[in-house]
Amino acid sequence: MNFGFLGLQFSFALQQTNMSPIYRYLGADENNAILWLAGPITGLIIQPIIGAWSDHTWSKNWGRRKPFFLFGAIIASIALFLMPQSSALWMAVSLLWILDAANNITMEPYRAFVADKLPTKQHSLGFITQSFFTGLGSTLANFTPAILITLGLVGINEIEANGIPKTVYWAFSIGAVVTIASILFSMFTTKEIPPTDEELAHIVAKKEGRSIFALVFSEMKLAFAEMPKVMIQLIPVKFFTWFAMFCYWQSITDGLALSLFNTKDVHSELYKQAGVLTGNVNGTYNIICFLSAFFLVPVARKLGAGVTHFISLTLAGIAIFFMSSYSNDAILFSIPNIFSGGVIPVSQIYLISLGLGIGWASMLSMPYSMLSSALPSNRIGIYMGIFNMFIVLPMLIQTLTMDFVMENFLGNNKIHELQLAGVFLILGGICTLFVKKHQPSETV
């Protein structure tokens, strides 16, 4: 059921790791955060609409959620294939809008799909399993360039005519295949639970005499008016968490290039090494993510999802804050990285990735576990969509404000942006302690 998340996150991980360097290769300024608007805007608009639409859809042949994440996967695969072939900055930006829209069309109904299939007591396990495949997909995506270099299939200095390394070209092409293949696997191996006659009659009655857009608007208005208290309490948690992660994804390559190699020259070999290193860093923390995912289940049962999330976010915040100290071997495990191919120095398995990986696994599961039991079964799709708005809104705010913050408070230093991300993750963890556990009798 969750296998498709491998491909979905393969797609997300490729853009998280590579879009800043791609923009730089195509001539963008290092602090031009506005180029990242695609993710926040498409998520803000698309996810609640698709959620409400899928709640009121049923096809005997295709089901309720499957038509949406199949369509999204097809479009995402096409965008992934075309991205590294971008001939100009405007083309890469346009493709990112298409890619993010497609990923959002796929993701929201996929989360609702899992909640539809599982009884409440298995929701934590279901979302943790998503974390496992998310971590695995991210790991494969981030290590793909280094693996290609290690196997001698592509050289680190081989570039296409547009200046984008061939490692990136092949990673995105592989991602296009993995995305559609994994989604198709889940679709054809997992059946959706058909609605009862009463539920089907309710769906038909809701649609009668109204366009799908009128229906969606009506459902969104009602859902906001009756939003569960747990969801409201989770808003500050989501704000600090995803503001921080967007800072991290945007600044990691430039931050490591500066802290490790003392360079901002995007055309230098050292900067390309920092790009490969970024993939290794992200791949390593995603290894930790999928290895630790199921460990979080008994921890959450013992301590509660809220305390577990607090601990996890705090570890992740500390990890990112000290990432700029990468050049200090005292904070590293001195274990050779078999994926570096001799390009990057030996010490590659990061102690910091342990905290970041545990935090990432928790981000992808614990908030949904805390929320899912509070959601009415006939509105799971739209509430998952609205909940994901609280992921993209912080990203949108970060995108619109970060250039100003960098110039006026952080000295245009990407290392400082990484440190800000670490602080915000810790604040998100503290906010988690104020989320009250949902009581079954609560009116939603």
Order of alpha helices (4+ residues) and beta strands (2+ residues): alpha-alpha-alpha-alpha-alpha-alpha-alpha-alpha-alpha-alpha-alpha-alpha-beta-beta-alpha-alpha-alpha-alpha
